Amino acid sequence: MGTNAKRSALWLCLGAGFITLLDQSVFVLAVPAMSSSLNADSGSVQWILAAYSLAFGVALVPAGRLGDIVGRRTLFIAGISVFGASSLLGGLATEPSWVIVARLLQGLGAGTLNPQVLGLLQDVYSGHERAKALGAYAAAGGSAAVCGPLIGGLVLSLGDPSIAWRILFLANVPLVLVLVPLAFALLPRPTARQEPGKTSVDILGALLLGSVVVASLIPTIYGAGIVAATSLTVGAAALLAFAGWEVLYHRRGKTPLLSSALATSKGYALGTVVALCQFGVGAGMAAVTSFYFLSGTGMAPLAAAAILAPQAAGMLLASTFSWRYLARYKRAGIVVALLASLATLAAKDLFVQHFDAATAALAVAAVGLLQGIATGLVVAPNQTLTLGHAPAGAAGVAAGFYQLSQRFAAALCSAAAAGMFLQAHGAVTGQAAKEAFHQGIVLCCILLGAALVAGGLDWLREARSPGNASAAVVVSITEVTTAALAPAAVEPVAEGPTAGGTRRSDVTEPADA
């Protein structure tokens, strides 16, 4: 491809990635208005919040593999088309169930699209240019994190809230109508097909894994009882079936979703726990903060968006120099940053419980900036160290499961946060809202505590084998220095990309935010 063709493909990929990564942060502010407009009960709201991340995560790995087989251009067009069509469905919804279906389909479309974006950038570019392209995609994700709350808040504040949330859905449609023809015209056609048997798509494994994820979410939404007990039983059975199927699939000479070498890598497992917990905190705090200030205090959407924006900006800022932080402090630096993030959560709770709403809003926004910086020093460095433990030939699979864990945590924590603020008669207010905010902080502190334990264990593990740990860090930093590790930190947008192939360069992919 010529220089102009490459540049056109880059801008197309950036545009498509931006609107899918923007969607979650825009929509979280619209949930209270949508809930009121459609008379959605607590369970429906929780499903609406969780559906996008669930479907996004489950689609990542099989979509990446499928792109290797049928071509990334084809999957790119399919993914963005599904995303646009489901946005139209959501914007025209008259029942909460329609919105749930729309969010599920949006997540599937976005989860299908994003591996193709990263794959296309790696196909089109090489060397230094590839690093710059991935860095640009990272910056797009970070920009989406900052712009999302402000765009959502502005639309909701200027119009009738019962209509404005629909606009946030429908705004995707004209953008998709522009992007699809451009994709046909600008994206390179596949030059060769994979030979039969070279690449396989573990469809049954993906379905079983999706069943485990959904079954784990149901108790969060419906609480203790026969439904929760049944779902947990089904989830346990699906987990056992998934493990058995993966072994059988591997013995058949095909590529399973989860390789045994990856499952037994301590560095990868501990780092993934850190990522899962950290991403859950980001999604949970975004939901807790939005519900408290929108529903609990009656604050205008634009003002609530201004409270969320500093944290996203802090994450974007910190991610630009996080590779230097990683090079100097390695895993110890991540542990320190997690401790700092834990302190900011305690400060937020203190301000909300003891100050009036206006003062608390200013204080939470200021502390959010500090929390964003601390989080930005965790997300990208942790991704680099964790994916650096991926066995040879498993980089794409490792990145896929890493992202899936984040999607699962985002879905679970968003649903749990919504449940704390919603009751049968509607959203809680006053002192009850403060108590719900406190419960959300406690949940996030527990998650960060688990992340600290996992990070500390990995720090000790590296200390016992300093040669190996240093080598892994050097390799990772060499690969991502130019790209500056920028974006992974886009939570609470939370829509991060993953790898579809198995190239070593997949390790440089951003995680979202």
C-alpha positions in Angstrom: 0.0 0.0 0.0 1.1 3.5 -0.7 1.6 6.2 2.0 -1.7 7.8 1.3 -3.6 4.5 1.3 -1.9 3.6 4.6 -2.9 6.9 6.1 -6.5 6.6 5.0 -6.7 3.1 6.5 -5.3 4.4 9.7 -7.8 7.2 10.0 -10.6 4.8 9.2 -9.5 2.4 11.9 -9.1 5.2 14.4 -12.6 6.5 13.7 -14.2 3.0 14.0 -12.3 2.3 17.2 -13.1 5.7 18.7 -16.9 5.4 18.4 -17.0 1.9 19.9 -14.6 2.8 22.7 -16.7 6.0 23.3 -20.0 4.2 23.7 -19.6 2.9 27.2 -18.5 6.2 28.8 -21.3 8.1 27.0 -24.0 5.6 28.0 -23.3 5.3 31.7 -24.6 8.8 32.3 -27.7 8.1 30.2 -28.8 5.1 32.3 -30.9 7.0 34.9 -32.8 8.9 32.2 -33.3 5.8 30.1 -34.5 3.9 33.2 -37.0 6.6 34.1 -38.2 6.9 30.5 -38.9 3.2 30.0 -39.8 2.4 33.6 -37.0 -0.2 33.8 -36.7 -2.1 37.0 -33.4 -2.7 38.9 -32.7 -6.0 37.2 -33.2 -4.6 33.7 -30.9 -1.6 34.4 -28.2 -4.0 35.7 -28.5 -6.1 32.6 -28.3 -3.0 30.4 -25.1 -1.9 32.1 -23.5 -5.3 32.0 -24.6 -6.4 28.5 -22.1 -4.4 26.5 -19.0 -5.5 28.3 -20.1 -9.1 28.5 -20.7 -9.4 24.8 -17.6 -7.4 24.0 -15.4 -9.6 26.0 -16.9 -12.9 24.8 -16.5 -11.9 21.1 -12.9 -10.8 21.3 -10.9 -14.1 21.0 -13.1 -15.9 18.4 -13.5 -12.7 16.4 -9.8 -12.3 16.2 -9.3 -15.9 15.1 -12.1 -15.6 12.6 -10.5 -12.5 11.1 -7.4 -14.7 10.4 -9.5 -17.0 8.4 -12.0 -14.9 6.4 -10.1 -11.7 6.4 -10.0 -8.7 8.7 -11.7 -6.4 6.2 -14.7 -8.7 6.1 -14.9 -8.9 9.9 -14.3 -5.1 10.2 -17.3 -4.4 8.0 -19.5 -7.0 9.8 -18.6 -5.7 13.2 -19.2 -2.1 12.5 -22.5 -2.9 10.7 -23.8 -4.9 13.6 -22.8 -2.1 15.9 -24.7 0.5 13.8 -27.8 -1.6 13.4 -28.0 -2.4 17.1 -27.6 1.3 17.9 -30.7 2.0 15.8 -32.5 -0.7 17.7 -31.5 0.9 21.0 -32.5 4.3 19.9 -36.0 3.2 18.9 -36.6 0.9 21.9 -39.9 1.1 23.7 -39.1 -1.7 26.3 -36.1 -2.3 28.5 -35.7 -5.7 27.0 -35.1 -4.0 23.6 -32.3 -2.0 25.1 -30.7 -5.1 26.7 -30.7 -6.8 23.3 -29.4 -3.7 21.6 -26.5 -3.4 24.1 -25.7 -7.1 23.7 -25.5 -6.7 19.9 -23.5 -3.5 20.2 -21.0 -5.3 22.4 -20.8 -8.2 19.9 -20.2 -5.8 17.0 -17.6 -3.8 19.0 -15.9 -7.0 20.1 -15.8 -8.2 16.5 -14.5 -4.9 15.2 -11.6 -4.1 17.6 -9.4 -7.2 17.0 -9.7 -6.4 13.3 -8.6 -2.8 13.8 -5.5 -3.9 15.6 -4.8 -6.6 13.1 -5.2 -4.3 10.2 -2.8 -1.8 11.7 -0.2 -4.5 12.2 -0.8 -5.8 8.6 -0.5 -2.4 7.0 2.4 -1.0 9.1 5.7 -2.4 10.3 8.6 -1.4 12.5 8.6 2.1 13.7 5.5 3.0 11.7 3.5 0.2 13.4 4.5 1.5 16.8 3.3 5.0 15.8 0.0 3.6 14.4 -0.7 1.6 17.6 0.2 4.7 19.6 -2.4 6.7 17.6 -5.0 4.1 18.3 -4.1 4.2 22.0 -4.5 8.0 21.9 -7.9 7.6 20.3 -9.0 5.3 23.2 -7.7 7.8 25.7 -9.5 10.6 23.9 -12.7 8.6 24.0 -12.4 8.2 27.7 -12.1 12.0 28.3 -14.7 13.0 25.7 -17.3 10.4 26.5 -18.7 11.8 29.8 -18.6 15.3 28.5 -20.4 14.5 25.3 -23.0 12.4 27.1 -23.5 15.1 29.8 -23.9 17.9 27.2 -26.5 16.0 25.2 -28.5 15.0 28.3 -28.3 18.6 29.7 -29.4 20.4 26.5 -32.3 18.3 25.6 -35.3 16.4 27.1 -33.7 13.5 29.0 -36.4 11.1 27.8 -35.2 11.8 24.2 -31.6 12.7 24.8 -30.6 9.1 25.7 -32.1 7.9 22.4 -29.9 10.5 20.6 -26.8 9.0 22.2 -27.8 5.7 20.6 -28.9 7.1 17.2 -25.8 9.3 16.8 -23.8 6.1 16.0 -26.0 5.3 12.9 -24.9 8.1 10.5 -21.3 7.6 11.5 -21.6 3.9 10.6 -23.3 4.7 7.4 -20.2 6.7 6.5 -17.6 4.2 7.8 -19.0 1.1 6.0 -18.6 2.5 2.4 -15.2 3.8 3.4 -14.2 0.4 4.6 -15.1 -1.2 1.3 -13.1 1.4 -0.5 -10.0 1.9 1.7 -9.2 -1.3 3.6 -6.9 -3.8 1.9 -8.5 -7.0 0.6 -7.0 -10.2 1.9 -4.2 -11.4 -0.4 -4.1 -15.0 0.8 -6.2 -17.4 2.8 -5.0 -19.5 5.7 -4.5 -23.1 4.7 -7.2 -25.4 6.0 -6.3 -26.6 9.5 -3.8 -23.9 10.1 -6.2 -21.7 12.0 -9.3 -22.9 14.0 -12.1 -21.1 15.8 -13.0 -22.7 19.0 -16.7 -21.9 18.8 -17.9 -24.4 21.5 -15.2 -23.2 23.8 -16.3 -19.6 23.4 -20.0 -20.5 24.0 -19.0 -22.5 27.2 -16.9 -19.6 28.4 -19.7 -17.2 27.7 -22.0 -19.4 29.8 -19.6 -19.3 32.7 -19.5 -15.5 32.5 -23.2 -15.0 32.3 -23.9 -17.5 35.1 -21.5 -15.7 37.3 -23.3 -12.4 36.7 -26.9 -13.6 37.5 -26.4 -13.7 41.3 -25.2 -10.1 41.3 -28.5 -9.1 39.7 -31.1 -11.3 41.3 -29.5 -11.8 44.7 -29.5 -14.9 46.9 -32.1 -17.4 46.2 -33.1 -20.3 43.9 -32.1 -18.4 40.8 -28.7 -17.6 42.0 -28.1 -21.1 43.3 -29.2 -22.5 39.9 -27.0 -20.1 37.9 -24.0 -20.9 40.0 -24.5 -24.6 39.6 -24.9 -24.2 35.8 -21.8 -21.9 35.8 -19.7 -24.5 37.7 -20.8 -27.2 35.2 -20.0 -25.0 32.3 -16.6 -24.3 33.7 -15.8 -28.0 34.0 -17.1 -28.6 30.5 -15.0 -25.8 29.2 -11.8 -27.2 30.8 -12.5 -30.7 29.5 -13.3 -29.4 26.0 -10.2 -27.3 25.8 -8.0 -30.4 26.6 -9.9 -32.4 24.0 -9.6 -29.6 21.4 -5.9 -29.3 21.9 -5.4 -33.1 21.6 -7.1 -32.9 18.2 -4.3 -30.7 17.0 -6.3 -27.5 17.0 -5.8 -24.2 18.8 -8.0 -23.9 22.0 -9.0 -20.6 23.5 -6.8 -21.3 26.6 -3.5 -23.2 26.3 -2.2 -25.2 29.2 1.1 -23.3 29.1 -0.8 -20.0 29.5 -3.0 -21.4 32.3 0.1 -22.5 34.3 2.1 -19.3 33.9 2.2 -17.7 37.4 3.3 -14.3 36.1 0.4 -14.2 33.6 -2.2 -15.5 36.1 -1.2 -13.0 38.9 -1.0 -10.1 36.4 -4.5 -11.0 35.0 -5.9 -10.9 38.5 -4.5 -7.4 38.9 -6.1 -6.3 35.6 -9.4 -7.9 36.4 -9.7 -6.2 39.8 -8.4 -2.8 38.5 -10.8 -2.8 35.6 -13.7 -3.7 37.9 -12.8 -0.8 40.1 -12.8 1.6 37.2 -16.2 0.4 35.9 -17.7 0.2 39.4 -16.6 3.7 40.4 -17.9 5.2 37.1 -21.3 3.7 37.8 -21.3 4.5 41.6 -20.2 8.2 40.9 -22.8 8.6 38.1 -25.7 7.2 40.1 -24.8 9.1 43.3 -24.6 12.5 41.7 -27.3 12.1 39.1 -29.9 10.2 41.1 -28.8 10.6 44.6 -28.3 14.4 44.6 -30.2 15.4 41.4 -27.2 17.0 39.8 -27.4 18.0 36.1 -25.8 15.4 33.7 -23.2 17.9 32.4 -22.0 18.6 36.0 -21.8 14.9 36.7 -19.8 14.4 33.5 -17.4 17.1 34.7 -16.8 15.0 37.9 -15.9 11.9 35.8 -13.7 13.6 33.2 -10.7 14.4 35.5 -10.1 10.8 36.3 -10.1 9.8 32.6 -7.8 12.7 31.9 -5.4 11.7 34.7 -5.3 8.1 33.3 -4.5 9.4 29.8 -1.8 11.7 31.2 -0.1 9.0 33.3 -0.2 6.5 30.5 2.0 8.7 28.3 4.9 8.3 30.7 4.0 5.0 32.3 6.6 3.1 30.3 9.3 5.2 32.0 7.7 4.4 35.3 7.7 0.7 34.4 11.3 0.7 33.3 12.4 2.2 36.7 10.2 0.6 39.2 8.8 -2.6 37.5 6.2 -4.6 39.5 7.1 -2.7 42.7 5.9 0.5 41.1 2.5 -1.1 40.3 2.0 -2.1 43.9 2.8 1.4 45.1 0.3 2.9 42.5 -2.4 0.4 43.7 -1.9 1.6 47.3 -2.2 5.2 46.1 -5.4 4.3 44.3 -6.8 2.7 47.4 -6.1 5.9 49.4 -8.1 8.0 46.8 -11.1 5.7 47.3 -11.1 6.3 51.0 -10.8 10.0 50.4 -13.8 10.0 48.0 -16.0 8.3 50.6 -14.9 10.7 53.3 -15.9 13.7 51.2 -19.3 12.3 50.1 -20.2 11.2 53.7 -19.3 14.5 55.4 -19.6 17.3 52.9 -22.6 18.8 51.1 -23.2 17.7 47.5 -21.5 20.7 45.8 -18.4 20.5 47.9 -18.2 16.8 47.6 -18.5 17.0 43.8 -15.5 19.3 43.6 -13.5 17.2 46.0 -14.3 13.9 44.2 -13.4 15.4 40.9 -10.0 16.6 42.3 -9.3 13.3 43.9 -10.4 11.6 40.7 -7.6 13.2 38.9 -5.1 11.7 41.4 -6.8 8.3 41.1 -6.6 8.5 37.3 -2.9 9.1 37.5 -2.4 6.2 39.9 -4.5 4.0 37.7 -2.6 5.0 34.6 0.6 3.9 36.3 -1.0 0.4 36.9 -2.9 -0.5 33.7 -0.4 -0.2 30.9 2.6 -1.4 32.9 0.7 -4.3 34.3 -0.4 -5.2 30.8 3.1 -5.1 29.5 4.5 -7.3 32.3 1.6 -9.8 32.2 1.6 -10.3 28.5 5.4 -10.6 28.6 4.8 -14.0 30.3 2.8 -15.3 27.4 4.4 -18.6 26.1 5.8 -18.6 22.6 3.0 -18.6 20.0 0.3 -17.7 22.5 0.5 -13.9 22.5 -2.8 -13.4 20.8 -4.6 -15.9 23.1 -3.0 -14.3 26.2 -4.1 -10.8 25.1 -7.6 -12.1 24.4 -8.1 -13.7 27.9 -6.5 -10.7 29.5 -9.2 -8.5 27.9 -11.9 -10.9 28.6 -11.1 -10.8 32.3 -11.4 -7.0 32.2 -14.8 -7.1 30.3 -16.1 -9.6 32.8 -15.0 -7.4 35.8 -16.5 -4.3 34.2 -19.9 -6.1 33.6 -20.0 -7.6 37.1 -19.0 -4.4 38.9 -21.3 -2.1 36.8 -24.2 -4.4 37.6 -23.4 -4.6 41.3 -23.0 -0.8 41.5 -26.4 -0.2 39.9 -28.0 -2.7 42.3 -26.7 -0.6 45.3 -28.5 2.5 44.0 -31.8 0.9 42.7 -34.7 -0.4 44.7 -38.1 -1.6 43.7 -39.5 1.9 44.0 -36.7 3.6 42.1 -33.3 5.2 42.7 -32.3 5.9 46.3 -31.7 9.5 47.4 -30.4 11.5 50.4 -28.8 9.5 53.2 -29.6 6.2 51.5 -27.7 7.3 48.4 -24.7 8.1 50.6 -24.9 4.6 52.1 -25.0 3.1 48.6 -22.0 5.2 47.6 -20.2 3.8 50.7 -21.1 0.3 49.7 -19.7 0.9 46.3 -16.4 2.2 47.8 -16.2 -0.9 50.0 -16.6 -3.2 47.0 -13.9 -1.3 45.1 -11.6 -1.4 48.1 -12.0 -5.1 48.4 -11.1 -5.5 44.7 -8.0 -3.3 45.0 -7.0 -5.3 48.1 -7.1 -8.4 46.0 -5.1 -6.7 43.3 -2.5 -5.7 45.9 -2.2 -9.3 47.1 -1.8 -10.6 43.5 0.7 -7.8 42.6 2.6 -8.3 45.8 2.9 -12.1 45.2 4.2 -11.4 41.7 6.7 -8.8 43.0 8.0 -11.5 45.4 8.1 -14.0 42.6 10.2 -11.6 40.5 12.5 -10.9 43.4 13.3 -14.6 43.7 14.3 -14.7 40.0 15.6 -11.2 39.1 17.3 -12.3 35.9 14.2 -13.6 34.3 12.0 -10.8 35.5 14.4 -8.2 34.2 14.7 -9.9 30.9 10.9 -9.9 30.5 10.7 -6.2 31.3 13.4 -5.3 28.8 11.7 -7.3 26.0 8.4 -5.7 26.7 9.7 -2.1 27.0 11.7 -2.5 23.8 8.5 -3.5 21.9 6.4 -0.7 23.2 8.7 2.3 23.9 7.7 4.2 20.8 4.0 3.5 21.2 4.4 4.8 24.8 2.0 2.2 26.2 -0.5 5.0 26.0 -3.8 3.8 26.2 -4.6 0.9 28.0 -5.9 3.2 30.6 -9.2 4.2 29.2 -11.4 2.9 31.9 -14.2 3.8 32.7 -14.7 3.7 29.0 -13.7 0.3 29.4 -13.8 -0.7 25.8 -10.3 -2.0 25.0 -9.0 -4.0 22.1 -7.4 -7.4 22.0 -5.4 -9.5 19.6 -6.6 -11.9 17.1 -3.4 -13.4 15.8 -0.4 -14.8 17.5 2.3 -12.3 16.5 4.6 -11.2 19.3 3.7 -7.6 18.5 0.2 -8.2 19.8 1.6 -7.6 23.2 1.7 -3.9 22.5 -2.1 -3.6 22.2 -3.9 -1.2 24.4 -6.4 -2.3 27.1 -9.2 0.4 27.3 -10.4 2.2 29.9 
